[in-house]
Every structure is written in C-alpha cells, then in structure tokens.
Amino acid sequence: LITACDKKTSEQLEERWERIKEYPIEFRLGEDYLQGLEHYDCVFLAPGLPKELPEIKALADTKVEICSEMGLFMSLNPAPMVGVTGSSGKTTTTTLIGKMLGHGQRAFVGGNIGTPLLGHIGNITREDCVVLELSSFQLEVLDRSPEIAVLTNITPNHLDIHPSMDAYIAAKKRIFQFQAPHYSLVLNQDDPVTKSLSAEAGSQVYFFSRLQEVTRGAFVRDGKIVLRNVAPLAHAADRELCDVSDVRLVGTHNLENVLAAVTAAALGGASVKALVSVITTFSGVSHRLEKVREVDGVQFYNDSIATTPTRAVAGIKAFAEPIVLIAGGYDKNLPFDDFAEVVAQRVKSVVLMGAAADKIEHAIREKEKLFGRTVPLQRADSFDDAVNRASALATPGDVVLMSPACASYDMFRNFEERGNRFRELVASLIRRIAK
C-alpha cells in the first residue's frame, strides 16, 4: 500500500490535486496527514518537512525506515557524483559545473533544481557524471556523500524549519561526512565557517578564494583566475585560466561561484578549454540577478532567489548604480542587521512589502543612525504595488532591484513564481509607456 500525505486539503492543492487525484494510491490530506506513519515499512520525507515534528521523531523508536527521493537516487546511481551545497550560490555553481563537465561527457544535473533525476536513472551509466544541488533538507536524511563535495558558504538560513544554527550547519556537513579518504571536498577559504570545517574532513580538501592564494584549489591573482595543484591538472602547479573581467556573471559572489565551480569541475576531469569556455560565456540562471530589461533609462533586475538577507546583500553590492530596492516577504526568522547596514549605506530608496516589512524597517532605521542619513522608504500593499512604486521612484541611470531578503510564501508559492510576476510587471511598464 502506497499512501501520499499532505497537510493541505484537496481544495488547497488546487490544480495539483487535479493532476494526481486519479493515481492508484491512497491519499491522506489535511491536519491529520501524519497520523499512523508507524504502520508503514518505509516513509519517504519531502525535503522541507521539519524533522522535529513529533510524528517524525517518534519513528526513531520503530522499525520504520526513513527514506528520501535523493537517498534512493544516490543508492541506485552508477555514475560519479559532484554535490553542491551552501547557503547561497548552490544553483549557479551547480549549473556551471554541469556545463563544464558536459563538454567532454554526458552530465546529468539535478537534485534541488530541475526535474528529479530518479526518473532518468535507467539512462545513466558509469561513463556519465551527475551534478547535484543539495539543500540542507535533503542532506539531513542522507547517509552517503558524493565523490566531489562543494560547500559554497554557510550563513543563517531556514531557521524557521531547522531548530538552531547548529542543526543547520550539521545538515550541511553531511555532504562530506560519508566521503572516502580519496574523495574530494571543495571549501570556501573566505568563509570562516566553511574554512573551519576542513578540520573535520576525512577526504582530500581543496579551497577557493577571491581574497588570497590557496595551497590547492582556485584563487584570484593579479586580476586572473588561477588553478593550483588541482588533479588531473596537477602537473601544472599554477594554471591561469582567464581574466576576472572575462566572467560574464555579475557580482563578487558570482566570482566565488566561478572559483568553486572550476575547482570541482577540474577535479571531475574537465579540460581547461571547457572551464574557460563556460566562464566566459555563461551569463546566469533565471531569478539570480537576472536583468529583465531597461525601461526608460532604468534597469530592472530580478533577484527573486534572494530569500535571505545575506543573498540580498550580495545583490546590492553587485551594483555601482543608485538602487531602488524592493524587499520583504515571508520571515524565515533570520537577522536583518547586516542587510540593514548595507541598505543604509548604499541604497537610494526602499519599497517594503509583506509580513517581514515591520522587522526590516526597524532594522534599517536603527542602522541609519550609524551613517547620518535617512533612506526614503515606502510601504506597498501588494507585490504589484511594490513594483509600481519602485518604478515611480526610479530615474534614468538607476537600478530597480527586486532582491527581497525573504521567502515568498506570504504572497507566492515559491521564488520562481515571484520572479515571473516581476517580469510580467516590468513588461507591462513598457506597454504603458508605449501607449
């Protein structure tokens, strides 16, 4: 007997219910969706389901096996794997690695992005490679690690689900905790948390850094991206790839993603030609500092992926132009202090929206005192209102940046839906001007 459980009712699932209701399985929907789990042989947990729920914790005292879609895939997959995790940069880094490795072999890219790879397991062979983006939710129930693991950075995130920052870090560490001694771990030298984790690694450790040279890994020297002592390119102690100015991606955080990607891809066997080709041509993933278009001299950027204050800070710092910032949304119980400080320093004006608006405004007003300036701030009644207000505030030469620092769940199903709505609204601005 297979049972699908969801806290939402069929009415709340809307069109998704119409797609699945004819499946030959039992459905348990509504508030009691987790009742009776102890009677099953195996329970597959959705990645975002809090593992601290009483019904889930109670399974530890039973014979029920806790499983996940990703765990099943990894147990069946015959190909070598590269796994990428981190608080930010996962998707861009994963995509870069997939493109770099894909120059010389078939590369299957998935995990926390794209379509589930489990459906492709019959087509994957030992000669292929698999590149996985792995979230903390996926990692916390895994009991195996990929041959090459990448940790981009660790900053507070998902503390509305994880019971503590320590629990969040513990989940991230599982990407390398089951590695064999000859496996590889790629860490961010510039991030104090990831750097410290090297002491816990039982595999071969490589670093990447945009601020200093590393013993083995990737770094920036004299404006160039350099690989050092990275097998199978280890015969050349230092290998200059290209100028930093050749990187198509916007922002210093994306330079870090590139450094992480070239290290992992080189370890996976990618050629120098493949590395350079991707670095100099790849312009980004949707909803990640994505330039939507320019309207009447104002550039509109969709950074809907910025669901944390740290990611929004990176987005703000990517621009030298005056910024009209759209921020706010669902509060993931994260601190806004650093975000507010950067806003108080660098942002021309702010439009706030959503459930976290009060918290963000308070943080900004506190930080303004440090810099002796007041940031013009408006409150929006809705997301559409926020975009319209930001457009009205912007003048030619400005950037309207939708980098919310919050999740989207108080207004949208996910950050993609929020980003798509932003694109639609910017397109409507053009039509309005044309009239």
Phi, psi and chi 1 to 4 in degrees:
 res  aa     phi    psi   chi1   chi2   chi3   chi4
   1 LEU       -  126.7  175.0   64.8      -      -
   2 ILE  -108.5  129.8  -62.0  175.3      -      -
   3 THR  -124.9  133.3  -57.2      -      -      -
   4 ALA  -105.4  128.7      -      -      -      -
   5 CYS  -117.0  138.3  -53.3      -      -      -
   6 ASP  -152.0  139.2 -161.6  -62.3      -      -
   7 LYS   -67.2  -26.1 -170.5  174.1 -176.6  178.6
   8 LYS   -78.8  151.5  -68.7 -177.3  177.8  179.9
   9 THR   -81.8  170.3   64.2      -      -      -
  10 SER   -61.0  -34.3   57.4      -      -      -
  11 GLU   -67.2  -39.6  -69.4   78.8   11.6      -
  12 GLN   -71.4  -28.7  -68.4  169.1  -33.2      -
  13 LEU   -72.9  -19.1  -72.6  169.3      -      -
  14 GLU    52.9 -126.3  -62.3  174.4  -27.1      -
  15 GLU   -65.2  -24.0   73.9  -84.9    6.3      -
  16 ARG   -64.6  -35.2  -74.0  168.5  -71.4  178.5
  17 TRP   -64.4  -38.3  173.0 -113.5      -      -
  18 GLU   -63.3  -30.4  -64.1  -59.5  -43.1      -
  19 ARG   -77.3  -25.7  -65.3 -159.3  -57.9  -93.9
  20 ILE  -114.4  -10.9   64.9  174.2      -      -
  21 LYS   -64.4  -21.3   66.7 -179.8 -177.7  179.6
  22 GLU   -91.2    0.3  -60.6  -58.5  -32.3      -
  23 TYR   -62.0  143.3  -73.4    6.0      -      -
  24 PRO   -80.1   57.9   30.7  -35.9      -      -
  25 ILE  -138.2  168.3   60.3  177.1      -      -
  26 GLU   -89.6  142.6  176.3 -175.1  -14.9      -
  27 PHE  -114.9  135.3  -68.9   96.0      -      -
  28 ARG  -123.3  107.8 -177.2  177.7  -62.7  150.2
  29 LEU  -119.5  156.1  -53.2  176.9      -      -
  30 GLY    98.8 -169.7      -      -      -      -
  31 GLU   -60.3  -29.9  -70.5  -62.2  -36.1      -
  32 ASP   -95.3   25.2  -64.7  -29.4      -      -
  33 TYR   -64.4  -19.3   72.9  116.6      -      -
  34 LEU  -100.8    6.7  -65.9  179.6      -      -
  35 GLN   -73.8  138.3  -62.5  -59.7  -47.4      -
  36 GLY    83.2   12.4      -      -      -      -
  37 LEU   -63.1  -26.3  -64.9 -178.7      -      -
  38 GLU   -67.4  -10.2   66.4  -83.8    8.9      -
  39 HIS   -91.2   -1.4  -59.7  -55.5      -      -
  40 TYR   -99.3  156.8  -71.0   86.8      -      -
  41 ASP   -76.3  -36.6  -61.8  -43.8      -      -
  42 CYS  -144.5  137.4  177.7      -      -      -
  43 VAL  -122.0  118.1  172.3      -      -      -
  44 PHE   -90.8  121.6  -83.4   79.5      -      -
  45 LEU   -95.0  132.1  -59.6 -178.7      -      -
  46 ALA   -65.4  144.6      -      -      -      -
  47 PRO   -54.7  -40.7  -28.0   35.8      -      -
  48 GLY   -85.7    0.0      -      -      -      -
  49 LEU   -69.5  123.7 -173.6   72.9      -      -
  50 PRO   -60.3  123.8  -22.0   33.1      -      -
  51 LYS   -75.6   -7.6  -48.4  -51.2 -177.8  -71.4
  52 GLU   -88.0   -2.3  -62.3  -61.8  -50.1      -
  53 LEU   -60.2  138.3  -71.7  172.6      -      -
  54 PRO   -53.6  -40.8  -24.4   32.9      -      -
  55 GLU   -65.5  -32.5  -64.2   92.0  -20.9      -
  56 ILE   -77.7  -44.2  -56.7  -57.9      -      -
  57 LYS   -62.6  -33.1  -67.7  179.6   69.8  174.3
  58 ALA   -65.3  -21.3      -      -      -      -
  59 LEU   -69.9  -16.8  -64.0  178.6      -      -
  60 ALA   -62.8  -25.3      -      -      -      -
  61 ASP   -96.0   14.5  -60.4  -37.6      -      -
  62 THR  -122.5  179.5   69.9      -      -      -
  63 LYS   -90.9    6.6  -65.6 -178.4  179.5 -179.7
  64 VAL   -69.1  131.3  176.9      -      -      -
  65 GLU   -87.2  128.6 -177.4 -179.0   -1.0      -
  66 ILE   -90.3  123.2  -59.6  -64.6      -      -
  67 CYS  -129.0  172.7  -55.7      -      -      -
  68 SER  -150.3  158.4   67.9      -      -      -
  69 GLU   -59.3  -41.6  177.7  -92.4  -29.8      -
  70 MET   -68.6  -39.8 -177.1   51.3   59.3      -
  71 GLY   -61.5  -41.1      -      -      -      -
  72 LEU   -64.8  -44.0  178.8   59.4      -      -
  73 PHE   -59.6  -47.8  170.3   79.2      -      -
  74 MET   -63.7  -32.6  -67.1  176.9   74.6      -
  75 SER   -71.3  -26.3   69.5      -      -      -
  76 LEU   -96.7  -20.8  -62.6  173.0      -      -
  77 ASN   -69.4  124.9  170.7   47.8      -      -
  78 PRO   -88.1  -11.9   32.8  -35.2      -      -
  79 ALA   -91.6  154.5      -      -      -      -
  80 PRO   -61.8  147.2    6.5   -8.9      -      -
  81 MET  -121.6  141.6  -68.4 -179.4  -74.0      -
  82 VAL  -112.6  126.3 -179.6      -      -      -
  83 GLY  -115.0  137.3      -      -      -      -
  84 VAL  -124.5  128.6 -178.7      -      -      -
  85 THR  -139.1  175.3 -163.6      -      -      -
  86 GLY   150.5  166.2      -      -      -      -
  87 SER   -75.2  -28.0  -60.2      -      -      -
  88 SER  -149.7  158.3   58.9      -      -      -
  89 GLY    88.2   -0.6      -      -      -      -
  90 LYS   -61.4  -50.5  -65.5 -171.9  -64.1  -62.6
  91 THR   -67.2  -45.1  -60.5      -      -      -
  92 THR   -62.4  -45.6  -62.4      -      -      -
  93 THR   -64.2  -43.6  -56.9      -      -      -
  94 THR   -59.9  -45.3  -58.2      -      -      -
  95 THR   -63.8  -43.5  -54.9      -      -      -
  96 LEU   -59.1  -47.9  -75.9  165.0      -      -
  97 ILE   -61.0  -44.4  -64.8  169.8      -      -
  98 GLY   -58.8  -41.7      -      -      -      -
  99 LYS   -69.4  -39.2  -70.9 -178.3  177.2  -65.3
 100 MET   -65.7  -46.8  -69.0  168.8  179.3      -
 101 LEU   -71.2  -27.0  -69.0  174.7      -      -
 102 GLY   -70.9   -8.6      -      -      -      -
 103 HIS   -69.6  -28.6  -90.0 -115.5      -      -
 104 GLY  -117.1   -4.2      -      -      -      -
 105 GLN  -162.2  175.7   62.1 -167.9  128.0      -
 106 ARG   -78.1  126.9  -74.3 -160.3  -52.2  173.5
 107 ALA  -117.8  122.6      -      -      -      -
 108 PHE   -98.7  122.2  -70.0   82.3      -      -
 109 VAL  -113.8  129.8  178.8      -      -      -
 110 GLY  -172.9 -145.7      -      -      -      -
 111 GLY    97.1 -113.8      -      -      -      -
 112 ASN   -83.3    2.3 -162.3   43.0      -      -
 113 ILE  -130.6  156.8   57.4  173.4      -      -
 114 GLY    69.8 -159.2      -      -      -      -
 115 THR   -87.8  149.9   56.8      -      -      -
 116 PRO   -58.1  132.0  -24.4   34.3      -      -
 117 LEU   -75.6  -13.4  -69.4 -178.8      -      -
 118 LEU   -57.8  -33.2 -168.1   57.4      -      -
 119 GLY   -70.1  -14.0      -      -      -      -
 120 HIS  -105.1    4.8  -60.7  -81.2      -      -
 121 ILE   -58.6  -31.7 -165.0   65.0      -      -
 122 GLY   -69.4  -17.4      -      -      -      -
 123 ASN   -98.6   -9.9  -61.7  -38.2      -      -
 124 ILE   -88.2  132.8  -59.3  173.9      -      -
 125 THR  -119.7  175.1   70.5      -      -      -
 126 ARG   -65.2  -24.2  -66.5 -179.4 -175.9  -83.6
 127 GLU   -81.4  -10.6  -72.7   68.3   42.7      -
 128 ASP   -87.4 -179.0  -59.3  -38.1      -      -
 129 CYS  -137.2  155.2   65.1      -      -      -
 130 VAL  -124.1  131.4  169.3      -      -      -
 131 VAL  -118.9  120.4 -172.1      -      -      -
 132 LEU  -117.6  128.2  -61.0  170.2      -      -
 133 GLU   -84.8  127.3  176.6 -174.1  -39.9      -
 134 LEU  -122.7  120.2  -63.4  170.2      -      -
 135 SER   -82.5  165.3   70.1      -      -      -
 136 SER   -60.7  -33.9   58.8      -      -      -
 137 PHE   -67.8  -38.0  -56.7  132.6      -      -
 138 GLN   -70.3  -39.7  -70.0  170.4  -45.1      -
 139 LEU   -68.0  -34.6  -74.7  165.9      -      -
 140 GLU   -68.4  -10.8   62.8 -176.2  -14.2      -
 141 VAL  -115.4    9.3  -67.0      -      -      -
 142 LEU   -89.3  148.2  -69.9 -178.1      -      -
 143 ASP  -123.7   24.8   58.4    1.0      -      -
 144 ARG  -148.3  157.8   63.6 -175.5   67.5 -139.1
 145 SER  -124.8  152.7  -62.5      -      -      -
 146 PRO   -72.7  161.2   27.0  -34.5      -      -
 147 GLU   -62.1  -37.4  -73.6   86.4  -17.6      -
 148 ILE  -121.2  120.7  -59.6  171.5      -      -
 149 ALA  -115.0  138.9      -      -      -      -
 150 VAL  -125.3  129.9 -178.3      -      -      -
 151 LEU  -119.6  106.4 -125.2  171.7      -      -
 152 THR   -71.7  -40.9   59.6      -      -      -
 153 ASN  -178.6  165.5   46.9   60.3      -      -
 154 ILE  -138.5  116.7  -64.8 -178.3      -      -
 155 THR  -135.7  164.1   54.8      -      -      -
 156 PRO   -55.3  131.2  -27.7   36.3      -      -
 157 ASN  -161.6  150.8 -161.6   -2.7      -      -
 158 HIS    57.2   31.4  -60.4  -58.2      -      -
 159 LEU   -78.1    0.9  -62.4 -175.1      -      -
 160 ASP   -80.9  -15.9   56.0  -32.7      -      -
 161 ILE  -112.3  -53.2  -55.3  -64.9      -      -
 162 HIS   -70.5  136.9  -68.0  -69.4      -      -
 163 PRO   -68.3  -19.9   22.2  -32.4      -      -
 164 SER  -161.4  166.6   67.1      -      -      -
 165 MET   -64.2  -36.3 -171.8   63.4 -172.7      -
 166 ASP   -61.3  -40.1  -73.8  -17.4      -      -
 167 ALA   -66.8  -37.7      -      -      -      -
 168 TYR   -64.1  -46.2  174.5   61.9      -      -
 169 ILE   -63.9  -40.8  -66.0  172.8      -      -
 170 ALA   -59.2  -38.9      -      -      -      -
 171 ALA   -65.0  -43.7      -      -      -      -
 172 LYS   -62.2  -38.2  -68.9  -66.1 -170.4 -173.6
 173 LYS   -63.8  -21.2  -75.4  160.1   51.4  173.3
 174 ARG   -66.8  -12.9  -65.9  177.4   74.8   86.9
 175 ILE   -66.1  -23.3 -163.5  169.4      -      -
 176 PHE  -122.4   -5.9   66.0   82.6      -      -
 177 GLN   -68.0  -19.1  -75.4 -177.0  -35.3      -
 178 PHE  -109.2   15.4  -53.7  102.3      -      -
 179 GLN   -73.8  145.7  -75.4 -169.9  -47.4      -
 180 ALA   -77.6  160.5      -      -      -      -
 181 PRO   -56.8  -29.8  -26.8   35.9      -      -
 182 HIS   -89.6   -0.7   62.4  -75.4      -      -
 183 TYR   -74.9  171.6  -73.9    7.7      -      -
 184 SER  -123.0  142.2  -59.3      -      -      -
 185 LEU  -125.9  126.6  171.8   61.2      -      -
 186 VAL  -110.4  120.2 -179.9      -      -      -
 187 LEU  -122.8  153.9  -63.8  172.4      -      -
 188 ASN   -82.7  111.6 -173.2  -14.6      -      -
 189 GLN   -66.0  -26.7  174.8   84.9   10.8      -
 190 ASP   -86.0   -9.2  -56.9  -27.4      -      -
 191 ASP  -101.3  117.4 -178.2  -71.7      -      -
 192 PRO   -60.6  -32.6   17.8  -29.5      -      -
 193 VAL   -71.3  -50.0  179.3      -      -      -
 194 THR   -66.5  -37.8   57.4      -      -      -
 195 LYS   -58.7  -41.9 -179.8 -178.8  177.7 -179.2
 196 SER   -67.7  -23.6   69.3      -      -      -
 197 LEU   -71.5  -14.3  -65.3 -179.4      -      -
 198 SER   -59.5  -29.2   63.2      -      -      -
 199 ALA   -67.7  -19.7      -      -      -      -
 200 GLU   -97.2   -3.0  -58.3 -179.1   37.0      -
 201 ALA   -81.0  138.1      -      -      -      -
 202 GLY  -103.8    8.1      -      -      -      -
 203 SER  -114.6 -172.7   52.4      -      -      -
 204 GLN   -81.2  123.9  -57.2  -62.1  -51.5      -
 205 VAL  -101.3  131.9  178.5      -      -      -
 206 TYR  -124.0  151.1  -63.9   79.1      -      -
 207 PHE  -121.6  158.2  -73.7  101.8      -      -
 208 PHE  -130.1  149.1   64.7   92.5      -      -
 209 SER  -158.2  138.3  170.7      -      -      -
 210 ARG   -98.0   -2.4   64.7  178.5  178.0   84.1
 211 LEU  -110.3  -21.3  -58.2  176.7      -      -
 212 GLN  -153.3  160.3   55.5 -168.8  -57.0      -
 213 GLU   -74.9  148.6  -64.1 -171.2   14.3      -
 214 VAL  -119.4  158.9  -59.6      -      -      -
 215 THR   -67.8  -43.7  -57.5      -      -      -
 216 ARG  -148.3  131.0   56.7  178.9 -176.1  175.0
 217 GLY   142.4 -145.2      -      -      -      -
 218 ALA  -128.1  144.6      -      -      -      -
 219 PHE  -156.7  175.9   58.2   92.9      -      -
 220 VAL  -109.4  129.4  174.6      -      -      -
 221 ARG  -138.8  123.2 -178.2  179.0   63.5 -160.2
 222 ASP    53.3   41.3  -61.7  -31.7      -      -
 223 GLY    77.2   12.7      -      -      -      -
 224 LYS  -123.8  149.1  -64.4 -177.4 -179.0  -62.9
 225 ILE   -85.6  125.4  -65.1  173.6      -      -
 226 VAL  -123.3  136.5 -179.2      -      -      -
 227 LEU  -104.2  135.4  -91.9  177.9      -      -
 228 ARG  -131.4  125.9  172.3  177.7  -71.7  170.9
 229 ASN    51.7   45.1  -64.2  -35.2      -      -
 230 VAL  -109.6  110.0  178.6      -      -      -
 231 ALA   -66.7  144.5      -      -      -      -
 232 PRO   -87.7   17.0   32.1  -35.0      -      -
 233 LEU   -94.8   15.3  -55.3  177.0      -      -
 234 ALA   -67.2  -16.4      -      -      -      -
 235 HIS   -65.4  -24.3   62.3  -81.6      -      -
 236 ALA  -105.4  104.8      -      -      -      -
 237 ALA   -53.5  -46.6      -      -      -      -
 238 ASP  -122.7  129.7  -77.8    7.2      -      -
 239 ARG  -129.5  109.2 -172.9   67.8  180.0  -99.6
 240 GLU   -76.0  129.0  -69.2 -175.0   -5.8      -
 241 LEU   -94.8  -54.6  -61.2 -179.2      -      -
 242 CYS  -168.7  173.8   62.5      -      -      -
 243 ASP   -75.7  147.7  -69.1  -18.3      -      -
 244 VAL   -57.7  -34.0  169.8      -      -      -
 245 SER   -65.4  -15.3   59.9      -      -      -
 246 ASP   -81.8  -11.4  -67.9  -31.0      -      -
 247 VAL   -69.4  125.4  176.3      -      -      -
 248 ARG   -78.1  -26.7  -68.7  -74.7  -54.1  -81.2
 249 LEU   -70.4  147.0  -66.1  166.4      -      -
 250 VAL   -91.1  136.8  176.7      -      -      -
 251 GLY   101.2  148.2      -      -      -      -
 252 THR   -66.4  -31.6   56.2      -      -      -
 253 HIS   -63.2  -33.3   63.8  -63.9      -      -
 254 ASN   -74.0  -27.4  -86.5  -37.8      -      -
 255 LEU   -63.5  -39.8  175.5   56.3      -      -
 256 GLU   -62.4  -40.5  -66.2  177.2   -4.5      -
 257 ASN   -61.6  -39.8  -64.5  -24.9      -      -
 258 VAL   -64.1  -43.8  166.5      -      -      -
 259 LEU   -62.1  -42.0  -65.9  170.4      -      -
 260 ALA   -62.8  -43.4      -      -      -      -
 261 ALA   -66.1  -44.0      -      -      -      -
 262 VAL   -66.7  -34.2  -62.7      -      -      -
 263 THR   -63.7  -50.8  -54.0      -      -      -
 264 ALA   -65.7  -43.1      -      -      -      -
 265 ALA   -66.3  -38.7      -      -      -      -
 266 ALA   -63.4  -41.0      -      -      -      -
 267 LEU   -62.0  -32.2  -72.5  166.6      -      -
 268 GLY   -82.1   -2.4      -      -      -      -
 269 GLY   103.9    7.5      -      -      -      -
 270 ALA   -67.3  143.8      -      -      -      -
 271 SER   -78.5  161.0   67.4      -      -      -
 272 VAL   -60.2  -39.6  169.5      -      -      -
 273 LYS   -58.8  -42.4 -178.9  179.6  179.1 -178.8
 274 ALA   -66.7  -42.7      -      -      -      -
 275 LEU   -58.5  -50.2  -59.1  179.5      -      -
 276 VAL   -66.8  -39.2  174.3      -      -      -
 277 SER   -59.6  -44.8  174.3      -      -      -
 278 VAL   -71.3  -43.4  175.2      -      -      -
 279 ILE   -55.3  -42.0  -67.7  171.0      -      -
 280 THR   -90.5   -1.6   56.3      -      -      -
 281 THR  -124.1  -26.2   59.0      -      -      -
 282 PHE   -75.6  123.7 -178.4   67.1      -      -
 283 SER  -108.9    2.6   57.8      -      -      -
 284 GLY   128.8  169.6      -      -      -      -
 285 VAL  -107.8  147.8 -178.5      -      -      -
 286 SER   -53.6  142.9  -64.3      -      -      -
 287 HIS    73.5   10.8  -49.3  -61.4      -      -
 288 ARG  -122.9   92.4  -68.1  154.0  176.4   83.6
 289 LEU    46.6   45.6  -76.7 -177.6      -      -
 290 GLU   -85.3  119.8  170.7 -164.0    8.1      -
 291 LYS   -73.6  116.3 -175.6  175.2 -179.2  179.2
 292 VAL   -77.6  -53.6  176.5      -      -      -
 293 ARG   177.2  173.2   58.8 -174.8   67.4 -165.3
 294 GLU  -104.4  132.3 -175.2  173.6  -44.1      -
 295 VAL  -125.6  113.5 -178.2      -      -      -
 296 ASP    54.5   41.8 -148.5   14.6      -      -
 297 GLY    85.0   -0.2      -      -      -      -
 298 VAL  -109.9  130.9  176.0      -      -      -
 299 GLN   -92.3  132.1  -60.8  177.6   73.1      -
 300 PHE  -110.0  123.3  -73.1   77.8      -      -
 301 TYR  -119.1  131.9  -82.1   83.8      -      -
 302 ASN   -99.3  108.2  166.6   20.7      -      -
 303 ASP  -121.1   47.3 -164.1   29.6      -      -
 304 SER   -62.3  -22.6 -171.7      -      -      -
 305 ILE   -63.7  -17.8 -172.8   60.3      -      -
 306 ALA   -72.9   75.7      -      -      -      -
 307 THR   -91.8    5.6   60.9      -      -      -
 308 THR  -131.5  156.9   68.9      -      -      -
 309 PRO   -58.4  -38.1  -26.3   35.3      -      -
 310 THR   -62.0  -43.3  -58.6      -      -      -
 311 ARG   -66.1  -37.9  -68.6 -160.5   75.4  136.8
 312 ALA   -66.4  -36.4      -      -      -      -
 313 VAL   -59.6  -45.2  165.8      -      -      -
 314 ALA   -60.5  -39.6      -      -      -      -
 315 GLY   -65.0  -44.5      -      -      -      -
 316 ILE   -61.5  -43.2  -66.2  167.4      -      -
 317 LYS   -70.5  -11.4  -72.3 -176.8  175.2  179.8
 318 ALA   -75.8  -11.8      -      -      -      -
 319 PHE  -118.5  140.6  -62.7   97.3      -      -
 320 ALA   -94.2  -20.1      -      -      -      -
 321 GLU   -72.1  158.6  -62.1   89.9  -17.0      -
 322 PRO   -59.3  137.1  -20.9   32.0      -      -
 323 ILE  -114.8  129.6  -65.2  172.1      -      -
 324 VAL  -100.8  113.5  177.8      -      -      -
 325 LEU  -100.7  133.7  178.4   68.1      -      -
 326 ILE  -104.9  120.2  -59.3  170.9      -      -
 327 ALA  -140.8  161.7      -      -      -      -
 328 GLY   115.2  167.8      -      -      -      -
 329 GLY   147.7 -146.7      -      -      -      -
 330 TYR   -73.6  131.8  173.2   82.2      -      -
 331 ASP   -87.4  118.7 -175.7    3.7      -      -
 332 LYS   -92.1   19.9  -66.4 -159.8  -75.5 -174.7
 333 ASN    64.6   40.9 -164.3   29.0      -      -
 334 LEU  -110.2  152.2  -55.6  176.5      -      -
 335 PRO   -75.6  143.0   25.7  -33.0      -      -
 336 PHE  -107.7   10.5  -73.4   98.5      -      -
 337 ASP   -60.2  -53.8  -65.2  -16.0      -      -
 338 ASP   -64.4  -41.0  -68.1  -16.4      -      -
 339 PHE   -59.3  -47.1  166.8   78.8      -      -
 340 ALA   -63.1  -35.6      -      -      -      -
 341 GLU   -65.4  -42.1 -175.2  168.0  -30.5      -
 342 VAL   -67.6  -38.7  172.0      -      -      -
 343 VAL   -61.7  -46.0  170.3      -      -      -
 344 ALA   -62.9  -29.7      -      -      -      -
 345 GLN   -82.6  -43.0  -80.8 -178.6  -72.7      -
 346 ARG  -118.8  -16.0  -56.3  173.4   65.5  123.5
 347 VAL   -94.3  136.7  170.8      -      -      -
 348 LYS   -70.6  -47.6  174.6 -177.6  173.5 -179.9
 349 SER  -158.6  161.3   55.2      -      -      -
 350 VAL  -131.3  139.8 -178.4      -      -      -
 351 VAL  -116.9  120.1  178.9      -      -      -
 352 LEU  -105.0  148.2  -67.1  179.5      -      -
 353 MET  -147.0  166.2   60.0 -175.0  177.5      -
 354 GLY    78.9 -174.8      -      -      -      -
 355 ALA   -64.9  -29.7      -      -      -      -
 356 ALA   -91.4    6.4      -      -      -      -
 357 ALA   -58.9  -45.0      -      -      -      -
 358 ASP   -60.1  -46.0  -73.2  -16.4      -      -
 359 LYS   -61.9  -42.2 -172.7  175.5  178.3  179.2
 360 ILE   -68.7  -44.1  -63.7  173.2      -      -
 361 GLU   -60.3  -43.6 -179.8  172.8    4.2      -
 362 HIS   -59.2  -43.6  176.2   75.3      -      -
 363 ALA   -64.5  -41.1      -      -      -      -
 364 ILE   -65.3  -44.9  -68.0  172.3      -      -
 365 ARG   -62.6  -34.4  -64.9  -50.8 -175.3 -156.5
 366 GLU   -67.5  -41.1  -73.6  -63.7  -48.8      -
 367 LYS   -75.7  -25.4  -66.6  -62.3 -178.8 -179.2
 368 GLU   -56.6  -32.2  -74.7  173.6  -21.7      -
 369 LYS   -61.7  -26.4  -60.0  170.6 -174.2  175.7
 370 LEU   -73.1  -25.3  -62.4  175.1      -      -
 371 PHE  -116.8   -0.2  -54.6  102.8      -      -
 372 GLY    64.2   30.1      -      -      -      -
 373 ARG  -137.3  155.9   69.4  179.2  -69.8 -115.3
 374 THR  -112.9  124.6  -60.6      -      -      -
 375 VAL   -83.9  120.3 -178.7      -      -      -
 376 PRO   -56.7  130.8  -23.9   34.1      -      -
 377 LEU  -137.7  132.7 -171.7  151.2      -      -
 378 GLN  -122.6  152.0  -68.3 -171.9   16.0      -
 379 ARG  -104.7  135.2  -68.7  -68.4 -165.0   97.0
 380 ALA  -107.6  147.1      -      -      -      -
 381 ASP   -81.8  -20.0  -63.4  -31.4      -      -
 382 SER  -157.2  172.7   64.3      -      -      -
 383 PHE   -64.1  -45.1 -176.8   79.3      -      -
 384 ASP   -58.6  -42.5  -69.6   19.5      -      -
 385 ASP   -62.8  -37.5 -176.3   35.9      -      -
 386 ALA   -62.8  -45.2      -      -      -      -
 387 VAL   -64.8  -41.8  176.1      -      -      -
 388 ASN   -64.6  -41.0  -72.3  -31.7      -      -
 389 ARG   -65.4  -42.9  -74.9  174.8  179.8  -91.9
 390 ALA   -63.1  -40.3      -      -      -      -
 391 SER   -62.5  -40.1  174.3      -      -      -
 392 ALA   -68.5  -30.7      -      -      -      -
 393 LEU   -77.2  -25.6  -71.6  168.5      -      -
 394 ALA   -80.6  146.6      -      -      -      -
 395 THR  -122.8  162.2   56.6      -      -      -
 396 PRO   -51.1  132.8  -29.9   37.4      -      -
 397 GLY   100.7  -13.4      -      -      -      -
 398 ASP   -85.3  164.8  -70.8   -7.8      -      -
 399 VAL  -115.4  126.9  165.0      -      -      -
 400 VAL   -93.6  113.7  170.7      -      -      -
 401 LEU  -113.3  115.2  173.9   62.6      -      -
 402 MET   -93.3   92.3 -166.0  -91.3  -72.7      -
 403 SER  -132.2   84.7 -167.8      -      -      -
 404 PRO   -71.1  -21.7  -19.2   33.5      -      -
 405 ALA    67.4   10.0      -      -      -      -
 406 CYS  -143.8  159.3  -63.2      -      -      -
 407 ALA   -71.5  173.1      -      -      -      -
 408 SER  -106.6    1.2   58.8      -      -      -
 409 TYR   -66.4  -15.1  -54.1  130.6      -      -
 410 ASP   -80.8  -10.0   57.1  -20.1      -      -
 411 MET  -132.1  -30.7  -58.9 -179.6 -170.1      -
 412 PHE  -135.3  167.1  -59.3   95.5      -      -
 413 ARG   -74.1  -30.4  -75.7 -176.5  -64.2 -173.3
 414 ASN  -163.2  174.5   49.5   50.5      -      -
 415 PHE   -69.1  -27.7   73.5   85.2      -      -
 416 GLU   -64.3  -43.2  -67.9   96.6  -20.2      -
 417 GLU   -62.5  -39.9 -173.0  176.4   84.3      -
 418 ARG   -62.9  -45.1  177.9  170.8   61.9 -172.7
 419 GLY   -64.2  -39.4      -      -      -      -
 420 ASN   -64.3  -38.2  -69.7  -23.9      -      -
 421 ARG   -66.0  -36.3 -178.4   56.3 -177.2  160.9
 422 PHE   -61.0  -44.4 -178.1   73.4      -      -
 423 ARG   -59.1  -44.2  -68.7 -166.3 -163.9  121.6
 424 GLU   -61.2  -42.1  -67.6  171.8   -2.5      -
 425 LEU   -69.1  -36.9  -68.0  168.1      -      -
 426 VAL   -66.2  -40.1  173.6      -      -      -
 427 ALA   -62.2  -37.0      -      -      -      -
 428 SER   -68.6  -28.9   72.1      -      -      -
 429 LEU   -62.9  -39.7  -68.4  173.8      -      -
 430 ILE   -64.6  -44.2  -67.2  178.6      -      -
 431 ARG   -63.3  -36.3  -69.0 -166.3  -65.8  -89.0
 432 ARG   -65.9  -42.1 -151.3  178.0  -54.4  161.7
 433 ILE   -66.4  -39.2  -69.2  170.8      -      -
 434 ALA   -62.6  -31.2      -      -      -      -
 435 LYS   -73.2      -  -68.8  179.1 -179.1  178.9
